[in-house]
Amino acid sequence: MMKHEETDSFDEDEEEDVFADAGLDYDELEFMDPDERREVLEDAGLDPDAFDF
């Protein structure tokens, strides 16, 4: 039996759900500069390192 490995990253659909739940728009985050995006994610209580833009 194989053990399911958990990862720290999310797939795209999960990311969009997480952002929506936090009141953020995925498309807006994509177009932000990295420093601004990091700050917005941290302010929303999310770990910026868990997402790949």
PDBQT receptor file of N, H, CA, C and O in Angstrom, charges set to zero:
ATOM      1  N   MET A   1       0.842  -1.178   0.000  1.00  0.00    +0.000 N 
ATOM      2  CA  MET A   1       0.000   0.000   0.000  1.00  0.00    +0.000 C 
ATOM      3  C   MET A   1       0.883   1.236   0.000  1.00  0.00    +0.000 C 
ATOM      4  O   MET A   1       1.845   1.314   0.763  1.00  0.00    +0.000 OA
ATOM      5  N   MET A   2       0.564   2.192  -0.844  1.00  0.00    +0.000 N 
ATOM      6  H   MET A   2      -0.218   2.128  -1.464  1.00  0.00    +0.000 HD
ATOM      7  CA  MET A   2       1.361   3.410  -0.947  1.00  0.00    +0.000 C 
ATOM      8  C   MET A   2       0.826   4.460   0.012  1.00  0.00    +0.000 C 
ATOM      9  O   MET A   2      -0.382   4.590   0.211  1.00  0.00    +0.000 OA
ATOM     10  N   LYS A   3       1.718   5.179   0.581  1.00  0.00    +0.000 N 
ATOM     11  H   LYS A   3       2.699   5.074   0.420  1.00  0.00    +0.000 HD
ATOM     12  CA  LYS A   3       1.343   6.265   1.481  1.00  0.00    +0.000 C 
ATOM     13  C   LYS A   3       1.174   7.548   0.678  1.00  0.00    +0.000 C 
ATOM     14  O   LYS A   3       2.028   7.895  -0.138  1.00  0.00    +0.000 OA
ATOM     15  N   HIS A   4       0.080   8.242   0.910  1.00  0.00    +0.000 N 
ATOM     16  H   HIS A   4      -0.614   7.960   1.573  1.00  0.00    +0.000 HD
ATOM     17  CA  HIS A   4      -0.165   9.507   0.225  1.00  0.00    +0.000 C 
ATOM     18  C   HIS A   4       0.695  10.587   0.870  1.00  0.00    +0.000 C 
ATOM     19  O   HIS A   4       0.630  10.805   2.080  1.00  0.00    +0.000 OA
ATOM     20  N   GLU A   5       1.494  11.255   0.057  1.00  0.00    +0.000 N 
ATOM     21  H   GLU A   5       1.547  11.078  -0.926  1.00  0.00    +0.000 HD
ATOM     22  CA  GLU A   5       2.353  12.324   0.575  1.00  0.00    +0.000 C 
ATOM     23  C   GLU A   5       1.654  13.656   0.461  1.00  0.00    +0.000 C 
ATOM     24  O   GLU A   5       1.102  13.988  -0.588  1.00  0.00    +0.000 OA
ATOM     25  N   GLU A   6       1.675  14.418   1.536  1.00  0.00    +0.000 N 
ATOM     26  H   GLU A   6       2.123  14.148   2.388  1.00  0.00    +0.000 HD
ATOM     27  CA  GLU A   6       1.108  15.759   1.520  1.00  0.00    +0.000 C 
ATOM     28  C   GLU A   6       2.185  16.741   1.092  1.00  0.00    +0.000 C 
ATOM     29  O   GLU A   6       3.365  16.550   1.384  1.00  0.00    +0.000 OA
ATOM     30  N   THR A   7       1.773  17.787   0.403  1.00  0.00    +0.000 N 
ATOM     31  H   THR A   7       0.814  17.943   0.165  1.00  0.00    +0.000 HD
ATOM     32  CA  THR A   7       2.711  18.820  -0.019  1.00  0.00    +0.000 C 
ATOM     33  C   THR A   7       2.309  20.147   0.588  1.00  0.00    +0.000 C 
ATOM     34  O   THR A   7       1.180  20.316   1.049  1.00  0.00    +0.000 OA
ATOM     35  N   ASP A   8       3.242  21.090   0.586  1.00  0.00    +0.000 N 
ATOM     36  H   ASP A   8       4.159  20.953   0.212  1.00  0.00    +0.000 HD
ATOM     37  CA  ASP A   8       2.964  22.421   1.105  1.00  0.00    +0.000 C 
ATOM     38  C   ASP A   8       2.341  23.322   0.046  1.00  0.00    +0.000 C 
ATOM     39  O   ASP A   8       1.863  24.412   0.361  1.00  0.00    +0.000 OA
ATOM     40  N   SER A   9       2.344  22.880  -1.186  1.00  0.00    +0.000 N 
ATOM     41  H   SER A   9       2.731  21.994  -1.442  1.00  0.00    +0.000 HD
ATOM     42  CA  SER A   9       1.789  23.707  -2.246  1.00  0.00    +0.000 C 
ATOM     43  C   SER A   9       0.390  23.231  -2.609  1.00  0.00    +0.000 C 
ATOM     44  O   SER A   9      -0.032  22.139  -2.230  1.00  0.00    +0.000 OA
ATOM     45  N   PHE A  10      -0.317  24.074  -3.349  1.00  0.00    +0.000 N 
ATOM     46  H   PHE A  10       0.026  24.961  -3.656  1.00  0.00    +0.000 HD
ATOM     47  CA  PHE A  10      -1.693  23.803  -3.729  1.00  0.00    +0.000 C 
ATOM     48  C   PHE A  10      -1.764  23.679  -5.242  1.00  0.00    +0.000 C 
ATOM     49  O   PHE A  10      -0.949  24.269  -5.952  1.00  0.00    +0.000 OA
ATOM     50  N   ASP A  11      -2.748  22.904  -5.752  1.00  0.00    +0.000 N 
ATOM     51  H   ASP A  11      -3.410  22.425  -5.175  1.00  0.00    +0.000 HD
ATOM     52  CA  ASP A  11      -2.952  22.939  -7.195  1.00  0.00    +0.000 C 
ATOM     53  C   ASP A  11      -3.755  24.199  -7.524  1.00  0.00    +0.000 C 
ATOM     54  O   ASP A  11      -4.250  24.876  -6.623  1.00  0.00    +0.000 OA
ATOM     55  N   GLU A  12      -3.880  24.505  -8.792  1.00  0.00    +0.000 N 
ATOM     56  H   GLU A  12      -3.478  23.955  -9.524  1.00  0.00    +0.000 HD
ATOM     57  CA  GLU A  12      -4.469  25.787  -9.204  1.00  0.00    +0.000 C 
ATOM     58  C   GLU A  12      -5.892  25.981  -8.700  1.00  0.00    +0.000 C 
ATOM     59  O   GLU A  12      -6.237  27.072  -8.247  1.00  0.00    +0.000 OA
ATOM     60  N   ASP A  13      -6.726  24.946  -8.768  1.00  0.00    +0.000 N 
ATOM     61  H   ASP A  13      -6.445  24.060  -9.135  1.00  0.00    +0.000 HD
ATOM     62  CA  ASP A  13      -8.110  25.076  -8.296  1.00  0.00    +0.000 C 
ATOM     63  C   ASP A  13      -8.161  25.333  -6.801  1.00  0.00    +0.000 C 
ATOM     64  O   ASP A  13      -8.947  26.158  -6.336  1.00  0.00    +0.000 OA
ATOM     65  N   GLU A  14      -7.324  24.628  -6.043  1.00  0.00    +0.000 N 
ATOM     66  H   GLU A  14      -6.685  23.958  -6.421  1.00  0.00    +0.000 HD
ATOM     67  CA  GLU A  14      -7.282  24.829  -4.599  1.00  0.00    +0.000 C 
ATOM     68  C   GLU A  14      -6.796  26.228  -4.264  1.00  0.00    +0.000 C 
ATOM     69  O   GLU A  14      -7.294  26.857  -3.330  1.00  0.00    +0.000 OA
ATOM     70  N   GLU A  15      -5.812  26.721  -5.032  1.00  0.00    +0.000 N 
ATOM     71  H   GLU A  15      -5.407  26.210  -5.790  1.00  0.00    +0.000 HD
ATOM     72  CA  GLU A  15      -5.307  28.078  -4.803  1.00  0.00    +0.000 C 
ATOM     73  C   GLU A  15      -6.422  29.093  -4.972  1.00  0.00    +0.000 C 
ATOM     74  O   GLU A  15      -6.595  29.974  -4.130  1.00  0.00    +0.000 OA
ATOM     75  N   GLU A  16      -7.175  28.976  -6.047  1.00  0.00    +0.000 N 
ATOM     76  H   GLU A  16      -7.035  28.260  -6.731  1.00  0.00    +0.000 HD
ATOM     77  CA  GLU A  16      -8.247  29.934  -6.304  1.00  0.00    +0.000 C 
ATOM     78  C   GLU A  16      -9.285  29.901  -5.190  1.00  0.00    +0.000 C 
ATOM     79  O   GLU A  16      -9.800  30.946  -4.791  1.00  0.00    +0.000 OA
ATOM     80  N   ASP A  17      -9.596  28.710  -4.684  1.00  0.00    +0.000 N 
ATOM     81  H   ASP A  17      -9.177  27.861  -5.008  1.00  0.00    +0.000 HD
ATOM     82  CA  ASP A  17     -10.545  28.594  -3.569  1.00  0.00    +0.000 C 
ATOM     83  C   ASP A  17      -9.994  29.251  -2.307  1.00  0.00    +0.000 C 
ATOM     84  O   ASP A  17     -10.717  29.950  -1.598  1.00  0.00    +0.000 OA
ATOM     85  N   VAL A  18      -8.711  29.023  -2.030  1.00  0.00    +0.000 N 
ATOM     86  H   VAL A  18      -8.123  28.454  -2.605  1.00  0.00    +0.000 HD
ATOM     87  CA  VAL A  18      -8.074  29.604  -0.843  1.00  0.00    +0.000 C 
ATOM     88  C   VAL A  18      -8.087  31.126  -0.943  1.00  0.00    +0.000 C 
ATOM     89  O   VAL A  18      -8.401  31.813   0.029  1.00  0.00    +0.000 OA
ATOM     90  N   PHE A  19      -7.748  31.650  -2.113  1.00  0.00    +0.000 N 
ATOM     91  H   PHE A  19      -7.493  31.092  -2.903  1.00  0.00    +0.000 HD
ATOM     92  CA  PHE A  19      -7.737  33.097  -2.306  1.00  0.00    +0.000 C 
ATOM     93  C   PHE A  19      -9.145  33.670  -2.189  1.00  0.00    +0.000 C 
ATOM     94  O   PHE A  19      -9.339  34.707  -1.555  1.00  0.00    +0.000 OA
ATOM     95  N   ALA A  20     -10.116  33.016  -2.787  1.00  0.00    +0.000 N 
ATOM     96  H   ALA A  20      -9.958  32.174  -3.303  1.00  0.00    +0.000 HD
ATOM     97  CA  ALA A  20     -11.500  33.494  -2.718  1.00  0.00    +0.000 C 
ATOM     98  C   ALA A  20     -11.989  33.507  -1.273  1.00  0.00    +0.000 C 
ATOM     99  O   ALA A  20     -12.653  34.450  -0.845  1.00  0.00    +0.000 OA
ATOM    100  N   ASP A  21     -11.659  32.460  -0.526  1.00  0.00    +0.000 N 
ATOM    101  H   ASP A  21     -11.119  31.693  -0.874  1.00  0.00    +0.000 HD
ATOM    102  CA  ASP A  21     -12.059  32.404   0.884  1.00  0.00    +0.000 C 
ATOM    103  C   ASP A  21     -11.426  33.537   1.688  1.00  0.00    +0.000 C 
ATOM    104  O   ASP A  21     -12.003  34.000   2.672  1.00  0.00    +0.000 OA
ATOM    105  N   ALA A  22     -10.239  33.985   1.270  1.00  0.00    +0.000 N 
ATOM    106  H   ALA A  22      -9.771  33.609   0.471  1.00  0.00    +0.000 HD
ATOM    107  CA  ALA A  22      -9.550  35.067   1.956  1.00  0.00    +0.000 C 
ATOM    108  C   ALA A  22      -9.951  36.437   1.412  1.00  0.00    +0.000 C 
ATOM    109  O   ALA A  22      -9.457  37.464   1.877  1.00  0.00    +0.000 OA
ATOM    110  N   GLY A  23     -10.850  36.448   0.422  1.00  0.00    +0.000 N 
ATOM    111  H   GLY A  23     -11.251  35.614   0.044  1.00  0.00    +0.000 HD
ATOM    112  CA  GLY A  23     -11.308  37.715  -0.154  1.00  0.00    +0.000 C 
ATOM    113  C   GLY A  23     -10.339  38.291  -1.169  1.00  0.00    +0.000 C 
ATOM    114  O   GLY A  23     -10.342  39.496  -1.422  1.00  0.00    +0.000 OA
ATOM    115  N   LEU A  24      -9.508  37.435  -1.752  1.00  0.00    +0.000 N 
ATOM    116  H   LEU A  24      -9.505  36.456  -1.547  1.00  0.00    +0.000 HD
ATOM    117  CA  LEU A  24      -8.514  37.883  -2.726  1.00  0.00    +0.000 C 
ATOM    118  C   LEU A  24      -8.868  37.366  -4.107  1.00  0.00    +0.000 C 
ATOM    119  O   LEU A  24      -9.532  36.339  -4.245  1.00  0.00    +0.000 OA
ATOM    120  N   ASP A  25      -8.422  38.081  -5.129  1.00  0.00    +0.000 N 
ATOM    121  H   ASP A  25      -7.882  38.915  -5.017  1.00  0.00    +0.000 HD
ATOM    122  CA  ASP A  25      -8.657  37.689  -6.509  1.00  0.00    +0.000 C 
ATOM    123  C   ASP A  25      -7.367  37.147  -7.108  1.00  0.00    +0.000 C 
ATOM    124  O   ASP A  25      -6.349  37.838  -7.124  1.00  0.00    +0.000 OA
ATOM    125  N   TYR A  26      -7.406  35.911  -7.601  1.00  0.00    +0.000 N 
ATOM    126  H   TYR A  26      -8.233  35.349  -7.588  1.00  0.00    +0.000 HD
ATOM    127  CA  TYR A  26      -6.218  35.252  -8.152  1.00  0.00    +0.000 C 
ATOM    128  C   TYR A  26      -5.590  36.074  -9.277  1.00  0.00    +0.000 C 
ATOM    129  O   TYR A  26      -4.372  36.245  -9.319  1.00  0.00    +0.000 OA
ATOM    130  N   ASP A  27      -6.422  36.582 -10.188  1.00  0.00    +0.000 N 
ATOM    131  H   ASP A  27      -7.412  36.443 -10.154  1.00  0.00    +0.000 HD
ATOM    132  CA  ASP A  27      -5.904  37.342 -11.327  1.00  0.00    +0.000 C 
ATOM    133  C   ASP A  27      -5.181  38.610 -10.876  1.00  0.00    +0.000 C 
ATOM    134  O   ASP A  27      -4.138  38.961 -11.428  1.00  0.00    +0.000 OA
ATOM    135  N   GLU A  28      -5.730  39.294  -9.881  1.00  0.00    +0.000 N 
ATOM    136  H   GLU A  28      -6.577  39.009  -9.433  1.00  0.00    +0.000 HD
ATOM    137  CA  GLU A  28      -5.071  40.497  -9.364  1.00  0.00    +0.000 C 
ATOM    138  C   GLU A  28      -3.731  40.144  -8.730  1.00  0.00    +0.000 C 
ATOM    139  O   GLU A  28      -2.745  40.859  -8.910  1.00  0.00    +0.000 OA
ATOM    140  N   LEU A  29      -3.699  39.046  -7.991  1.00  0.00    +0.000 N 
ATOM    141  H   LEU A  29      -4.500  38.465  -7.845  1.00  0.00    +0.000 HD
ATOM    142  CA  LEU A  29      -2.449  38.628  -7.354  1.00  0.00    +0.000 C 
ATOM    143  C   LEU A  29      -1.377  38.318  -8.390  1.00  0.00    +0.000 C 
ATOM    144  O   LEU A  29      -0.201  38.613  -8.180  1.00  0.00    +0.000 OA
ATOM    145  N   GLU A  30      -1.785  37.721  -9.512  1.00  0.00    +0.000 N 
ATOM    146  H   GLU A  30      -2.740  37.481  -9.682  1.00  0.00    +0.000 HD
ATOM    147  CA  GLU A  30      -0.834  37.376 -10.569  1.00  0.00    +0.000 C 
ATOM    148  C   GLU A  30      -0.118  38.609 -11.125  1.00  0.00    +0.000 C 
ATOM    149  O   GLU A  30       1.061  38.544 -11.474  1.00  0.00    +0.000 OA
ATOM    150  N   PHE A  31      -0.835  39.725 -11.203  1.00  0.00    +0.000 N 
ATOM    151  H   PHE A  31      -1.792  39.777 -10.920  1.00  0.00    +0.000 HD
ATOM    152  CA  PHE A  31      -0.271  40.919 -11.822  1.00  0.00    +0.000 C 
ATOM    153  C   PHE A  31       0.445  41.844 -10.844  1.00  0.00    +0.000 C 
ATOM    154  O   PHE A  31       1.035  42.841 -11.260  1.00  0.00    +0.000 OA
ATOM    155  N   MET A  32       0.402  41.531  -9.550  1.00  0.00    +0.000 N 
ATOM    156  H   MET A  32      -0.077  40.721  -9.212  1.00  0.00    +0.000 HD
ATOM    157  CA  MET A  32       1.108  42.336  -8.551  1.00  0.00    +0.000 C 
ATOM    158  C   MET A  32       2.596  42.052  -8.607  1.00  0.00    +0.000 C 
ATOM    159  O   MET A  32       3.021  40.970  -9.009  1.00  0.00    +0.000 OA
ATOM    160  N   ASP A  33       3.390  43.044  -8.195  1.00  0.00    +0.000 N 
ATOM    161  H   ASP A  33       3.045  43.924  -7.868  1.00  0.00    +0.000 HD
ATOM    162  CA  ASP A  33       4.817  42.757  -8.081  1.00  0.00    +0.000 C 
ATOM    163  C   ASP A  33       5.008  41.829  -6.873  1.00  0.00    +0.000 C 
ATOM    164  O   ASP A  33       4.191  41.836  -5.952  1.00  0.00    +0.000 OA
ATOM    165  N   PRO A  34       6.062  41.048  -6.875  1.00  0.00    +0.000 N 
ATOM    166  CA  PRO A  34       6.251  40.024  -5.839  1.00  0.00    +0.000 C 
ATOM    167  C   PRO A  34       6.204  40.541  -4.401  1.00  0.00    +0.000 C 
ATOM    168  O   PRO A  34       5.645  39.876  -3.528  1.00  0.00    +0.000 OA
ATOM    169  N   ASP A  35       6.774  41.700  -4.146  1.00  0.00    +0.000 N 
ATOM    170  H   ASP A  35       7.228  42.239  -4.855  1.00  0.00    +0.000 HD
ATOM    171  CA  ASP A  35       6.766  42.237  -2.782  1.00  0.00    +0.000 C 
ATOM    172  C   ASP A  35       5.353  42.612  -2.337  1.00  0.00    +0.000 C 
ATOM    173  O   ASP A  35       4.962  42.341  -1.202  1.00  0.00    +0.000 OA
ATOM    174  N   GLU A  36       4.599  43.230  -3.230  1.00  0.00    +0.000 N 
ATOM    175  H   GLU A  36       4.917  43.450  -4.152  1.00  0.00    +0.000 HD
ATOM    176  CA  GLU A  36       3.224  43.611  -2.911  1.00  0.00    +0.000 C 
ATOM    177  C   GLU A  36       2.369  42.367  -2.690  1.00  0.00    +0.000 C 
ATOM    178  O   GLU A  36       1.571  42.312  -1.753  1.00  0.00    +0.000 OA
ATOM    179  N   ARG A  37       2.540  41.361  -3.563  1.00  0.00    +0.000 N 
ATOM    180  H   ARG A  37       3.188  41.405  -4.324  1.00  0.00    +0.000 HD
ATOM    181  CA  ARG A  37       1.780  40.113  -3.440  1.00  0.00    +0.000 C 
ATOM    182  C   ARG A  37       2.089  39.424  -2.109  1.00  0.00    +0.000 C 
ATOM    183  O   ARG A  37       1.180  38.937  -1.436  1.00  0.00    +0.000 OA
ATOM    184  N   ARG A  38       3.371  39.382  -1.729  1.00  0.00    +0.000 N 
ATOM    185  H   ARG A  38       4.109  39.777  -2.276  1.00  0.00    +0.000 HD
ATOM    186  CA  ARG A  38       3.778  38.763  -0.457  1.00  0.00    +0.000 C 
ATOM    187  C   ARG A  38       3.082  39.455   0.712  1.00  0.00    +0.000 C 
ATOM    188  O   ARG A  38       2.579  38.793   1.620  1.00  0.00    +0.000 OA
ATOM    189  N   GLU A  39       3.055  40.776   0.687  1.00  0.00    +0.000 N 
ATOM    190  H   GLU A  39       3.463  41.314  -0.050  1.00  0.00    +0.000 HD
ATOM    191  CA  GLU A  39       2.431  41.541   1.767  1.00  0.00    +0.000 C 
ATOM    192  C   GLU A  39       0.932  41.285   1.838  1.00  0.00    +0.000 C 
ATOM    193  O   GLU A  39       0.380  41.118   2.926  1.00  0.00    +0.000 OA
ATOM    194  N   VAL A  40       0.268  41.254   0.678  1.00  0.00    +0.000 N 
ATOM    195  H   VAL A  40       0.716  41.390  -0.205  1.00  0.00    +0.000 HD
ATOM    196  CA  VAL A  40      -1.173  41.019   0.636  1.00  0.00    +0.000 C 
ATOM    197  C   VAL A  40      -1.498  39.617   1.163  1.00  0.00    +0.000 C 
ATOM    198  O   VAL A  40      -2.445  39.443   1.929  1.00  0.00    +0.000 OA
ATOM    199  N   LEU A  41      -0.711  38.624   0.750  1.00  0.00    +0.000 N 
ATOM    200  H   LEU A  41       0.059  38.766   0.128  1.00  0.00    +0.000 HD
ATOM    201  CA  LEU A  41      -0.947  37.257   1.219  1.00  0.00    +0.000 C 
ATOM    202  C   LEU A  41      -0.717  37.137   2.727  1.00  0.00    +0.000 C 
ATOM    203  O   LEU A  41      -1.489  36.484   3.428  1.00  0.00    +0.000 OA
ATOM    204  N   GLU A  42       0.348  37.770   3.219  1.00  0.00    +0.000 N 
ATOM    205  H   GLU A  42       0.975  38.301   2.649  1.00  0.00    +0.000 HD
ATOM    206  CA  GLU A  42       0.615  37.735   4.660  1.00  0.00    +0.000 C 
ATOM    207  C   GLU A  42      -0.497  38.420   5.441  1.00  0.00    +0.000 C 
ATOM    208  O   GLU A  42      -0.915  37.926   6.488  1.00  0.00    +0.000 OA
ATOM    209  N   ASP A  43      -0.981  39.561   4.936  1.00  0.00    +0.000 N 
ATOM    210  H   ASP A  43      -0.641  39.962   4.085  1.00  0.00    +0.000 HD
ATOM    211  CA  ASP A  43      -2.075  40.285   5.595  1.00  0.00    +0.000 C 
ATOM    212  C   ASP A  43      -3.354  39.440   5.644  1.00  0.00    +0.000 C 
ATOM    213  O   ASP A  43      -4.167  39.582   6.558  1.00  0.00    +0.000 OA
ATOM    214  N   ALA A  44      -3.521  38.556   4.645  1.00  0.00    +0.000 N 
ATOM    215  H   ALA A  44      -2.860  38.440   3.903  1.00  0.00    +0.000 HD
ATOM    216  CA  ALA A  44      -4.690  37.689   4.600  1.00  0.00    +0.000 C 
ATOM    217  C   ALA A  44      -4.491  36.424   5.440  1.00  0.00    +0.000 C 
ATOM    218  O   ALA A  44      -5.382  35.578   5.520  1.00  0.00    +0.000 OA
ATOM    219  N   GLY A  45      -3.323  36.303   6.061  1.00  0.00    +0.000 N 
ATOM    220  H   GLY A  45      -2.599  36.989   5.997  1.00  0.00    +0.000 HD
ATOM    221  CA  GLY A  45      -3.052  35.142   6.907  1.00  0.00    +0.000 C 
ATOM    222  C   GLY A  45      -2.580  33.929   6.143  1.00  0.00    +0.000 C 
ATOM    223  O   GLY A  45      -2.641  32.811   6.653  1.00  0.00    +0.000 OA
ATOM    224  N   LEU A  46      -2.106  34.134   4.915  1.00  0.00    +0.000 N 
ATOM    225  H   LEU A  46      -2.056  35.043   4.500  1.00  0.00    +0.000 HD
ATOM    226  CA  LEU A  46      -1.625  33.030   4.082  1.00  0.00    +0.000 C 
ATOM    227  C   LEU A  46      -0.102  33.053   3.997  1.00  0.00    +0.000 C 
ATOM    228  O   LEU A  46       0.515  34.112   4.116  1.00  0.00    +0.000 OA
ATOM    229  N   ASP A  47       0.493  31.898   3.794  1.00  0.00    +0.000 N 
ATOM    230  H   ASP A  47      -0.009  31.038   3.698  1.00  0.00    +0.000 HD
ATOM    231  CA  ASP A  47       1.941  31.782   3.655  1.00  0.00    +0.000 C 
ATOM    232  C   ASP A  47       2.314  32.026   2.190  1.00  0.00    +0.000 C 
ATOM    233  O   ASP A  47       1.994  31.195   1.339  1.00  0.00    +0.000 OA
ATOM    234  N   PRO A  48       2.976  33.131   1.874  1.00  0.00    +0.000 N 
ATOM    235  CA  PRO A  48       3.323  33.446   0.489  1.00  0.00    +0.000 C 
ATOM    236  C   PRO A  48       4.226  32.390  -0.162  1.00  0.00    +0.000 C 
ATOM    237  O   PRO A  48       4.210  32.229  -1.382  1.00  0.00    +0.000 OA
ATOM    238  N   ASP A  49       4.996  31.685   0.636  1.00  0.00    +0.000 N 
ATOM    239  H   ASP A  49       5.009  31.816   1.627  1.00  0.00    +0.000 HD
ATOM    240  CA  ASP A  49       5.905  30.676   0.093  1.00  0.00    +0.000 C 
ATOM    241  C   ASP A  49       5.179  29.402  -0.343  1.00  0.00    +0.000 C 
ATOM    242  O   ASP A  49       5.770  28.551  -1.007  1.00  0.00    +0.000 OA
ATOM    243  N   ALA A  50       3.913  29.267   0.024  1.00  0.00    +0.000 N 
ATOM    244  H   ALA A  50       3.433  29.959   0.564  1.00  0.00    +0.000 HD
ATOM    245  CA  ALA A  50       3.138  28.074  -0.337  1.00  0.00    +0.000 C 
ATOM    246  C   ALA A  50       2.547  28.177  -1.742  1.00  0.00    +0.000 C 
ATOM    247  O   ALA A  50       1.964  27.213  -2.238  1.00  0.00    +0.000 OA
ATOM    248  N   PHE A  51       2.694  29.342  -2.388  1.00  0.00    +0.000 N 
ATOM    249  H   PHE A  51       3.169  30.124  -1.984  1.00  0.00    +0.000 HD
ATOM    250  CA  PHE A  51       2.084  29.559  -3.688  1.00  0.00    +0.000 C 
ATOM    251  C   PHE A  51       3.145  29.897  -4.724  1.00  0.00    +0.000 C 
ATOM    252  O   PHE A  51       4.120  30.593  -4.439  1.00  0.00    +0.000 OA
ATOM    253  N   ASP A  52       2.935  29.394  -5.924  1.00  0.00    +0.000 N 
ATOM    254  H   ASP A  52       2.143  28.829  -6.156  1.00  0.00    +0.000 HD
ATOM    255  CA  ASP A  52       3.875  29.604  -7.016  1.00  0.00    +0.000 C 
ATOM    256  C   ASP A  52       3.238  30.493  -8.079  1.00  0.00    +0.000 C 
ATOM    257  O   ASP A  52       2.287  30.086  -8.746  1.00  0.00    +0.000 OA
ATOM    258  N   PHE A  53       3.763  31.704  -8.235  1.00  0.00    +0.000 N 
ATOM    259  H   PHE A  53       4.536  32.035  -7.693  1.00  0.00    +0.000 HD
ATOM    260  CA  PHE A  53       3.248  32.625  -9.248  1.00  0.00    +0.000 C 
ATOM    261  C   PHE A  53       4.266  32.812 -10.330  1.00  0.00    +0.000 C 
ATOM    262  O   PHE A  53       4.026  33.554 -11.283  1.00  0.00    +0.000 OA
TER     263      PHE A  53
